[in-house]
């Protein structure tokens, strides 16, 4: 049973890149460049930073 739980845990971690996405929002960043760096690090994980899907994160930030 422990072996099955371990294997399941490994599969789940592998399927989400080893760590879950942080729930970052534009208000968590001081500048657009800072938000862009986070977005570029994992576009699928931080897609909520680019609401209009134009490749630019948090365009309302300075």
PyMOL commands that set and color helices and strands:
alter all, ss='L'
color gray80, all
select helices_A, chain A and resi 2-15+26-28+32-41+47-49
alter helices_A, ss='H'
color red, helices_A
deselect
rebuild
show_as cartoon
